[in-house]
Amino acid sequence: MLKEGISSLFVYVLLIGVTLTIIIGFVGYAMSIWSHQGTYRTLLVYPDTRIDTDENVLILHITNRGSVAAVIYKIVVQNVETLNASITVRPGEEIVVTEQLSGTYKPGSSYIVEIYTKEGDVLKQPIYIPIKAG
């Protein structure tokens, strides 16, 4: 009879231990999700982003609508060239950045500009270079 009391006590302790482990795991998971809420970056590239063929520069107009800073480390202009950059856009900040280009760009053409952030985001923005009046 003493053996039955010990084994049923062991089962109850085991059940309580498993239940507590599940609850603690769930609470930890919920806390990790909750702590990351509100930490996001949303970069918007304005349509006036363009390539100035007279100066051979990329004029990049961006804003960060997110709650954390975004760091741009690379800009690719449609397989023509890759620019290494170090541009930080803080939350709520709107910036205009000019990057010198070395490639040749033709008025009347369209190019896709890819913007890479250290956080792993890739933005793709089509750019049309208007034909200049002669």
N, C-alpha and C positions, 0 to 999 in steps of 0.2 A: 504494500500500500504506500509506503514511503517513496518507492520508485515512481509511482504514478504521479505523485505530487511534484516531484522534481522535474519530470519530463514535461508536464503541462506548464509549469513555471518557465521552463526553457523555451517552450513554443511561444508563450506570451511575450517573453523578452525578445525573442527573435522577430516576432511580428511587429513589436513596437520599434525595434531597431531598423527594420526594412521600411516601415512607414515613415520614420523620421528621416531616413536617407532620401527617400523619394521627395518628401516635402522640402528638405534643404536643397536638393538638386533643382526643384522647380523654382524655389525662391531665388536661388543664385542665377538661374537662367533669366527669370523675369527682371531681376535687377540689372543684368548686363544689357538687356534690350532697353530698359528704361533709361539707363545711363547714357546710351548712344542716341536717344531721341534728341532731335534738335541740332545734331551735328551733321550738317550736310553742306555741300557747295553746289551752287547752280550758276554756272557761267553762261552768260548770254552774249553772243557775238552780234553786234549791231550791223544792219545792212550797209552802213557807210564804210565798213571795213573794205579796203581797196588796195590796189597796187598802183602807185604813181609811176608811170613809165618815164616821165621826164627826169625824175630824181632816182628812179630805180629803187624804190622803197616800198615795203609793205606797211600800211597804216592800219593798225589793229585797234578796234574800238570795242571794249568789253566791259561788262559789269558782273559783279558777283552778288547774286541775290541770296546766297546761302548764309549759313551762320558760322562758317569757319573759312580760313584763308585757303586759297588755291595757289599752287606754285606751277607755273608753266615752264617746262624745261626744254621743249622741242616744238618746232613749227615746221611742217612739211608742206611745200607748195607743189602740188600735183606732180610728183616724180621729176620736177625740175631741179629742186634743191631742198636741202634740210638745214634749218637754222637752229643752232643751239641757243637757248635763251635762259634767262633767270628772271622771270617776271612773277612777282607776288601780287595777287589781287585779294585785298582784305574784304571781309564781309561788308556789303553795302557800298563798296567802292566802285566807281566808274573810271576807267582809264583809257587813254589813247596812247599807244606805243608805236614808235616808228622803228622798223628793223630794216637795215640795209640788205639789199638783194644783190646777188652776183649773176643770176640767170637772165635770160632774155625773154621778155614778155611782150606779146603782141596786142595792140589795141583791137577791140572787136572780138577778143577771145574770152573764154571762161576758164577758170582754174578752181580746183578744190583745195582749200587750205585746211590742213589738219592740225589741231592744237592739242598737244599732249601735256597732261599734268602729272606731277609726281604721285598724286593720289590714285592714278590709274584711269582717269577720265580721258576720253578722246572726243573732241568736238570737230565736226566737219562743216565747213562753211563754203558754199559756192561763191566765187567772186567773178563778176563780169567787168572787164575793162572796156569802157565805152570807146567808140571810134571818135578820134579827135577831128574837129572841123578843120579843114585845110585852108 
